Amino acid sequence: MRAFFEGIQSLFVDFLFKPLDGLRALELDNWWLANIVSWTLMAICARYIVYWCKQLAIHQKNNEENQDTTAHSFLK
């Protein structure tokens, strides 16, 4: 059983986390480039928040949104 967990450790430490070790070493040279993963995820989230807000505005303009507080039976 111990070999199984050591195999999982080896998989993550020796293979899956290697790119993150490279980013950690890169941080000493260029902070912006080392945080490219974070910047990318923030840009993706910002894009979908804008999309979501536009869709909400479209449904609000078409009067498709039910804003009645008793729209659900558990709110009565």
C-alpha positions as CSV (number, residue, x, y, z in Angstrom):
1,M,0.0,0.0,0.0
2,R,2.9,2.3,0.7
3,A,4.2,1.9,-2.8
4,F,0.9,3.0,-4.2
5,F,1.0,6.3,-2.3
6,E,4.7,6.8,-3.2
7,G,3.7,6.3,-6.8
8,I,1.1,9.0,-6.6
9,Q,3.7,11.3,-4.9
10,S,6.2,10.6,-7.7
11,L,3.5,11.3,-10.4
12,F,2.7,14.7,-9.0
13,V,6.2,15.8,-7.8
14,D,8.2,14.5,-10.7
15,F,5.9,15.1,-13.6
16,L,2.7,17.2,-13.0
17,F,4.3,19.9,-10.9
18,K,7.4,20.4,-13.0
19,P,6.0,23.3,-15.0
20,L,5.1,25.1,-11.7
21,D,8.7,24.7,-10.5
22,G,9.8,26.4,-13.7
23,L,7.4,29.3,-13.0
24,R,8.7,29.6,-9.5
25,A,12.3,29.8,-10.7
26,L,11.2,32.3,-13.4
27,E,9.7,34.6,-10.8
28,L,13.1,35.8,-9.7
29,D,13.7,37.1,-13.3
30,N,10.3,38.4,-14.4
31,W,7.3,38.6,-12.1
32,W,4.8,39.4,-14.9
33,L,5.8,36.3,-17.0
34,A,5.8,34.1,-13.9
35,N,2.2,35.0,-13.2
36,I,1.0,34.4,-16.7
37,V,-1.3,31.6,-15.5
38,S,-3.1,33.9,-13.0
39,W,-3.4,36.7,-15.6
40,T,-4.9,34.3,-18.1
41,L,-7.4,32.9,-15.7
42,M,-8.4,36.5,-14.6
43,A,-8.9,37.5,-18.3
44,I,-11.1,34.4,-18.9
45,C,-13.2,35.2,-15.9
46,A,-13.5,38.9,-16.8
47,R,-14.7,37.9,-20.3
48,Y,-17.4,35.6,-19.0
49,I,-18.6,38.1,-16.4
50,V,-19.1,40.7,-19.2
51,Y,-20.9,38.0,-21.3
52,W,-23.1,37.1,-18.4
53,C,-24.0,40.8,-17.7
54,K,-24.9,41.3,-21.3
55,Q,-27.2,38.3,-21.3
56,L,-28.9,39.5,-18.1
57,A,-29.4,42.9,-19.8
58,I,-31.0,41.2,-22.9
59,H,-33.4,39.2,-20.7
60,Q,-34.2,42.2,-18.6
61,K,-35.0,44.3,-21.8
62,N,-37.3,41.5,-23.2
63,N,-39.2,41.2,-19.8
64,E,-38.3,37.5,-19.7
65,E,-37.0,37.6,-16.2
66,N,-39.4,36.8,-13.4
67,Q,-38.5,39.0,-10.5
68,D,-41.5,38.1,-8.3
69,T,-40.3,37.0,-4.9
70,T,-42.9,34.2,-5.0
71,A,-41.6,32.7,-8.2
72,H,-40.5,29.6,-6.3
73,S,-42.8,27.6,-4.2
74,F,-40.4,27.5,-1.2
75,L,-40.4,31.4,-1.0
76,K,-44.2,31.7,-0.2
